[in-house]
Amino acid sequence: MTVTYLGQQKLKEAGDRLCYVLRFRSDQPLHRGGNEMTVYVDRETWLEVGLVIKEEGGKVMAEYFFRDIKINPAFKPDQFKRSALIP
């Protein structure tokens, strides 16, 4: 497997967040047949905000983007009680 750092780029799908971009490639199939995975890591939070998996030949198998991440959100005092689960 090879890992290549592709620099920084704004990721439109994640609200134009500036991200570090890493590409993982393997001669052997990775997860479910894909052999290339591009990971986008938010430069400010260091959280993964995007993932693109491709199969041999470059066809996209899966894309995941996370744009509404809230760090340490406020919760109601009873948020994690059983009564909070009942609508």
C-alpha positions, 0 to 999 in steps of 0.5 A: 500500500502507498500513501500520498499526501496531496496537499491542502484543498477546500472541500466543497462537500464539507462546507468549503472547509480547508482539508489535508488530503491523503490518498491510499492506494493498493495493488490488492483490493481494499474494503469490498473491492476498492483499491483507492481511498482518498481521505479529507481531514479538516485542518482546523479540527483534525476530524475526517470530513470526507472519504472517497473510495474507488475501484480499479479503473477509477469508478467511484464506489462510495463517497462520505462527507460530513459537513454539520459537525458540532464540537462539544454541543450543549445538551439538556440535563436530561438528554441521556435519560430514558424519558428523553427517548419518548416523543 
